[in-house]
Amino acid sequence: MDSINKIDSEIYKMEQNLLNIIKEKVDLFDPEVIVASERLDSILDEYSHLIRLS
């Protein structure tokens, strides 16, 4: 469960980071937005995998 809580916290931070980048860049196709979005997607996949194993 500790792993899930740690990833949950990381997801929240990454979501906030993505939202901040979007506000700053405005253009959703900006490379920085895309990279942040891909990182968030990756950790969400990891979270989903851990949930299924629990």
C-alpha positions as CSV (number, residue, x, y, z in Angstrom):
1,M,0.0,0.0,0.0
2,D,2.9,2.3,0.6
3,S,3.8,2.2,-3.1
4,I,0.3,3.1,-4.0
5,N,0.3,6.1,-1.6
6,K,3.7,7.3,-2.9
7,I,2.5,7.1,-6.5
8,D,-0.8,8.8,-5.6
9,S,1.2,11.7,-4.2
10,E,3.4,11.8,-7.2
11,I,0.4,11.8,-9.6
12,Y,-1.0,14.8,-7.8
13,K,2.3,16.7,-8.1
14,M,2.6,15.8,-11.8
15,E,-1.0,16.9,-12.5
16,Q,-0.4,20.3,-10.8
17,N,2.8,20.6,-12.8
18,L,1.0,19.9,-16.1
19,L,-1.7,22.4,-15.3
20,N,0.9,25.1,-14.5
21,I,2.8,24.4,-17.7
22,I,-0.5,24.6,-19.7
23,K,-1.3,27.9,-18.1
24,E,2.1,29.2,-18.9
25,K,2.4,27.9,-22.5
26,V,-1.3,28.0,-23.5
27,D,-0.5,25.9,-26.6
28,L,-1.3,22.3,-25.8
29,F,1.0,21.2,-28.6
30,D,4.0,22.9,-27.0
31,P,6.8,20.2,-26.5
32,E,7.0,20.9,-22.7
33,V,3.2,20.3,-22.4
34,I,3.5,17.0,-24.3
35,V,6.5,15.8,-22.3
36,A,4.7,16.5,-19.0
37,S,1.5,14.8,-20.3
38,E,3.5,11.7,-21.3
39,R,5.1,11.5,-17.9
40,L,1.8,11.8,-16.2
41,D,0.4,9.1,-18.5
42,S,3.3,6.8,-17.7
43,I,2.8,7.1,-13.9
44,L,-0.9,6.6,-14.3
45,D,-0.2,3.4,-16.1
46,E,2.1,2.3,-13.3
47,Y,-0.6,3.2,-10.7
48,S,-3.2,1.2,-12.6
49,H,-0.9,-1.8,-12.7
50,L,-0.3,-1.6,-8.9
51,I,-4.0,-1.3,-8.2
52,R,-4.7,-4.4,-10.3
53,L,-2.1,-6.3,-8.4
54,S,-3.5,-5.3,-5.0
